[in-house]
Amino acid sequence: MPAESPTAGQVRRKVRVFRALTALDPRMPGVWRRPAGAERHLPTQAGPVRVLTYGLDRPETLPLFINLHGGGFVMLHPEMDDRYMPALASTAGVKIISVDYSLAPEAPFPQALEECYAVATYAREHAADLGIDPDRIAMGGHSAGGNLSAACCLLDRERRALGLAALILDYPPMDLATDPSLKPTPKDAIPPHMSRTFDAAYCGTREAARNPLVSPVYATVDQVRHFPPTLVITASEDSLAPEAEAFKDKLVEAGVDVAFRRFEGVPHGFTHLKVPEAAEAWASMAGFLRRTLGAG
């Protein structure tokens, strides 16, 4: 049977442990080396939001990719993706803004979503200052960042402020309402107790998680018809793959232009590991951005 959701106190204690362990990871450039991205604080409608930027100092007008990092909604920062962004910007022919959205449980849903949406709105409204084409803005993210990216597109169905040209969903959690113990558990999958903490920290109850802005897989076909061309990447050894692929199927049913890559034999987060499939996945992302944005 599914375990009970953790209490608010348990969530806070577990998140502190997860953050402490992650801070010791030598792959985190924010701890062990200075990031390559330039730090800025954007005065958005959701308040000031810290970002790392790549290529904004280039004089030519280029498309923009807005990158959203992973971390289960509760940990990590854009420094997590920093080592990959310069190459992606160069290969895809884009400028990049990588968002340091607020983390749960201190900032539960919808704060991170509102901040990510506000950064995209800011970019479009200040395109001339940023040296970007407002009609060629893409958004995408890894794990929790993929969830937030899809949610931004769903939110834009109502607000119509973004008009994104492309979307990248890299092994995203798309169903926070189903208890993790009921999902597949490959050998290297995220442990259910950890996923349960992430979900509770971000949205509280499983009932609240059925909101499509929290769990995009619950969106209707009609709600996703307006989505831009979308790249969905999954990993065979990831417990989240079935829900991401179910969302992909919904996009296809809605007539969205969907590119799909399932990588075999690799776990959740593989794009940030030293495995051959990681380079292939990043190349897929760059190629997708070039195709959809008409970039370099």
C-alpha positions in Angstrom: 0.0 0.0 0.0 1.1 3.6 -0.6 2.8 5.2 2.4 1.2 8.2 4.1 2.4 11.6 2.9 5.1 13.0 5.3 4.1 15.8 7.7 5.3 19.3 7.1 7.9 18.9 9.8 9.2 15.7 8.3 9.4 17.3 4.9 11.5 20.2 6.2 13.9 17.9 8.1 14.3 15.6 5.1 14.8 18.5 2.7 17.6 19.9 4.9 19.3 16.5 4.8 19.0 16.2 1.0 20.4 19.8 0.6 23.3 19.1 2.9 24.3 15.9 1.0 23.9 17.6 -2.4 26.1 20.6 -1.3 29.0 18.1 -0.9 28.7 16.9 -4.5 31.9 17.9 -6.4 29.9 18.3 -9.6 28.2 21.4 -8.2 30.2 24.4 -9.6 28.5 26.8 -7.2 30.5 25.2 -4.4 33.7 24.1 -6.1 34.3 26.6 -8.9 32.9 29.9 -10.2 30.1 29.4 -12.7 30.7 30.4 -16.4 27.3 32.2 -16.5 27.0 35.9 -15.7 24.8 36.6 -12.7 21.9 39.0 -13.1 18.8 39.8 -11.0 15.8 40.5 -13.2 13.1 42.8 -11.9 10.1 40.7 -13.0 6.4 40.9 -12.2 7.0 38.1 -9.6 9.7 40.1 -7.9 13.5 40.0 -8.5 14.7 36.7 -9.8 18.3 35.7 -9.9 19.5 34.1 -13.2 22.7 33.0 -14.9 23.1 34.2 -18.4 25.1 33.0 -21.4 25.8 35.0 -24.5 23.8 38.1 -23.6 26.8 40.2 -24.3 27.0 39.1 -27.9 26.0 42.0 -30.1 23.9 40.1 -32.6 20.2 39.4 -32.1 19.6 35.7 -31.4 16.9 33.4 -30.2 16.7 32.8 -26.5 16.5 29.5 -24.5 15.2 29.8 -20.9 16.7 26.9 -18.9 15.1 25.5 -15.7 17.3 23.3 -13.5 16.2 20.1 -11.7 16.4 19.2 -8.1 12.9 17.9 -7.1 11.6 21.5 -6.6 13.5 21.6 -3.3 17.2 21.9 -4.0 20.0 23.0 -6.4 20.4 26.1 -8.5 21.2 27.0 -12.1 24.9 26.3 -11.2 23.9 22.6 -11.6 23.5 23.2 -15.4 26.3 25.7 -15.8 28.9 23.4 -17.3 26.5 22.5 -20.1 25.1 25.9 -21.0 28.1 27.5 -22.9 28.3 24.6 -25.3 24.5 24.5 -25.7 24.4 28.3 -26.5 27.2 27.9 -29.0 26.0 24.7 -30.7 22.3 25.8 -30.8 23.0 29.4 -31.8 21.1 30.9 -28.9 21.5 33.1 -25.9 20.5 31.5 -22.6 18.9 32.6 -19.3 19.1 30.0 -16.6 16.6 30.6 -13.8 17.3 30.4 -10.1 13.6 29.9 -9.1 12.6 29.7 -5.4 12.6 26.3 -3.8 10.0 24.4 -1.7 9.0 23.9 1.0 9.9 27.5 1.9 8.3 28.6 -1.4 5.7 26.0 -2.4 3.5 26.0 -5.6 2.9 28.3 -7.4 5.9 30.5 -6.5 8.5 28.8 -8.7 6.1 28.5 -11.6 5.1 32.2 -11.3 8.8 33.2 -11.3 9.7 31.1 -14.3 6.7 32.5 -16.2 7.7 36.1 -15.1 11.2 35.6 -16.4 9.9 34.5 -19.8 7.5 37.5 -19.8 10.4 39.9 -18.9 12.5 38.5 -21.7 9.8 39.0 -24.3 9.1 42.5 -23.1 12.8 43.5 -22.9 13.9 41.7 -26.0 15.6 44.7 -27.5 17.7 45.3 -24.4 18.6 41.6 -24.2 19.5 41.3 -27.9 17.0 38.5 -28.5 14.2 37.9 -31.0 10.9 38.0 -29.0 9.3 35.6 -31.4 12.0 33.0 -31.0 12.0 32.2 -27.3 12.2 28.5 -26.2 11.9 27.1 -22.7 13.0 23.8 -21.2 14.2 22.1 -18.2 15.5 18.9 -16.6 13.5 16.9 -14.1 11.5 19.4 -12.0 12.6 22.1 -14.5 10.8 20.1 -17.2 7.6 20.1 -15.1 7.8 23.8 -14.6 8.4 24.3 -18.3 5.3 22.4 -19.3 3.3 24.2 -16.6 4.4 27.6 -18.0 2.9 26.5 -21.3 -0.3 25.5 -19.6 -0.5 28.8 -17.8 0.1 30.6 -21.0 -3.1 29.1 -22.4 -4.9 31.6 -20.1 -2.5 34.5 -20.0 -1.2 34.5 -23.6 1.9 36.5 -22.7 4.7 34.2 -23.9 4.0 32.6 -27.2 6.9 30.2 -26.8 8.4 28.9 -30.0 9.7 25.6 -28.6 9.7 23.5 -25.5 12.2 20.9 -24.1 11.1 18.4 -21.4 14.1 16.4 -20.1 12.9 13.4 -18.0 10.2 15.5 -16.3 8.0 14.4 -13.4 4.5 14.9 -14.7 2.4 13.1 -12.1 2.9 14.3 -8.5 -0.5 12.9 -7.5 0.3 9.2 -7.8 2.3 7.9 -4.8 5.8 7.1 -5.9 5.6 3.5 -4.5 3.0 2.8 -7.2 5.4 3.8 -10.0 8.0 1.6 -11.6 11.2 1.2 -9.5 14.2 0.3 -11.7 17.4 -0.4 -9.9 18.7 3.2 -10.1 15.4 5.0 -9.8 14.8 7.9 -7.4 13.8 6.2 -4.1 10.1 6.5 -3.4 10.6 8.1 0.0 12.7 10.9 -1.7 10.1 11.5 -4.4 7.3 11.5 -1.8 9.2 14.3 0.1 9.7 16.3 -3.1 6.1 16.1 -4.0 4.8 17.0 -0.6 7.2 19.9 -0.3 6.1 21.4 -3.6 2.3 21.0 -3.5 1.2 19.6 -0.1 -1.5 17.0 -0.7 -2.0 14.5 -3.4 -5.4 16.1 -4.0 -3.8 19.4 -4.8 -1.3 17.6 -7.0 -4.0 16.7 -9.5 -4.0 20.4 -10.7 -2.5 20.2 -14.2 -0.2 23.1 -13.3 1.4 20.8 -10.7 1.0 17.5 -12.6 0.7 18.3 -16.3 -0.2 14.7 -17.2 -3.7 15.6 -15.9 -4.2 18.3 -18.5 -6.8 17.6 -21.2 -6.0 17.2 -24.8 -7.6 20.6 -25.4 -5.4 22.2 -22.8 -2.2 21.3 -24.6 -3.3 22.0 -28.2 -1.5 25.3 -28.2 1.9 23.9 -27.1 4.8 24.7 -29.4 7.0 22.1 -31.0 8.2 20.0 -28.0 11.2 17.6 -27.4 10.5 15.0 -24.8 13.5 13.0 -23.4 13.1 10.0 -21.1 15.3 7.3 -19.6 14.4 3.6 -19.5 15.7 3.3 -15.9 13.7 6.2 -14.6 10.5 5.7 -12.6 9.2 8.9 -14.2 9.5 7.7 -17.8 5.9 6.3 -18.1 4.3 9.6 -17.0 6.5 11.7 -19.3 5.7 9.4 -22.2 2.0 9.5 -21.4 2.2 13.3 -21.6 4.1 13.0 -24.9 1.2 10.8 -26.2 -1.3 13.5 -25.1 0.7 16.1 -27.1 0.7 13.9 -30.1 -3.1 13.4 -29.8 -3.5 17.1 -29.7 -1.6 17.6 -32.9 1.5 19.1 -31.4 4.8 18.8 -33.3 6.6 16.3 -30.9 10.2 15.0 -31.1 10.8 12.1 -28.7 14.0 10.3 -27.5 14.0 7.4 -25.1 17.5 6.5 -23.9 17.9 2.9 -22.9 19.9 1.7 -19.9 20.4 5.1 -18.2 18.7 6.5 -15.1 17.0 9.7 -14.2 19.4 12.6 -14.4 21.6 10.9 -17.0 22.3 14.0 -19.0 24.4 15.3 -16.1 26.4 12.1 -15.8 29.6 11.0 -17.6 27.9 8.5 -19.9 27.9 8.5 -23.8 24.1 9.0 -23.8 24.5 12.4 -22.1 26.4 13.9 -25.0 23.8 12.4 -27.4 21.0 13.9 -25.5 22.5 17.4 -25.3 23.2 17.2 -29.1 19.5 16.3 -29.6 18.5 19.4 -27.6 20.8 21.6 -29.6 19.6 20.2 -32.9 16.0 20.6 -31.8 16.6 24.3 -30.9 18.3 25.0 -34.2 15.4 23.4 -36.1 12.6 25.1 -34.2 14.1 28.5 -33.7 15.9 28.8 -37.0 19.1 29.4 -35.2 22.8 29.0 -36.1 
